[in-house]
Amino acid sequence: WIFGFVVFFYPGGSSELRRESVPWHVLFGLFVYILALATSSLGFLEKLTFLESSGVAKYGSEALLVNFNAIITILFGTFVVLSAISQAPPAADDYAPI
């Protein structure tokens, strides 16, 4: 965090250092994001375990809601990671404003 702050926010940083730091910044940012997704998945699993141990039915509405939220979170996280690592489409050269 301190490295990113010094390189990208500090006004005296050189553009060459910023250019060389961007791939590492993206890599570590995606790594932290994936760790956050794993943490949220474990949190959903823990919530579901507590629900089942307190007497809620295994296929009850609360359990289905927790599972649905976990699946949506994982799918959204996967979409974000794939969007971040995919190549941008080439810019059109024939663009003209209206």
N, C-alpha and C positions, 0 to 999 in steps of 0.2 A: 504494500500500500504506500509506504513512504517512497519507494523507488518510482512508482507511477506518479505520485504527487510531485516529486522533484523534477522528473523528466518532462511531464506534460503540462504542469501548471506553472512551474517557475518560469518567469519570462526570460531569464538569461540562458536557458537551455538551447543547445544548437539544434538546427533542423536535421542534421545528419544523425545525431544521437536519437532523436525522436523517430526518425525513419527506421533506424536499426532496432529500436525497442518495440515497435508496433506488433510484429509477429509474436514476440514473447508476451506482450501485454494481452493479446487476444488469446493465446494458448492458456495462460494462467487464469484469465477471466473465465474461459470455458470450463477449465478444471474446477474452479470454485463454484460455478453454476451447477455442474454435474454433482458436486458434493452436496450442494443445497438440495437438489432433487432427491438424492439418496437419503438425506436427513428427513425430508418431508415424507418420503415413502416409509421410512422406519417409524415416523410419528403416527402415520395412518395405521400401520400394523399394531403399534402399541395401543392406540385408541380402540382398535377392533378387539384386541386381546382383553382389555379392561371391560369392554362391553360384554364380551362372551363370559367372562368370569363373574360378572355381576348378575347373570341370569337372563340376559337378552338372547333371543333365539338366534341360532347360527345363520339362518336365512331371513331374519326379520328386517323390517324397513330401515332401522338404524344401521345395521350391518351392510345392507345394500347401498345406503347413502355414503357410508365411509368408503366402500370399495369403488363406487362410482367416482367419488372425488379423487381417490388415489389414481385410478386409471386415467382420468382427464388430466391430472397434474403431470403424469408421466408422458402422456401423448403430447401435451403442450410443450413440455421441456424438450422432448425429442424433436419436435418441429422447430423450436428455437435454435437448438444446436445444429440441426441440418441446415437451417437458413443461414446461420453464421459461418459455416464452413463451405457452403456452396459458392460457386463463382457467380459474379454479377453478370447479367446479360450485357452484350456489347452495346455501346451507345450508338444510336442511329445518327448517321451523318446527314440525312436529308430532312432534319427537323427544321421547321419554319414556324415562327409564331403566327397566330391568327391575326 
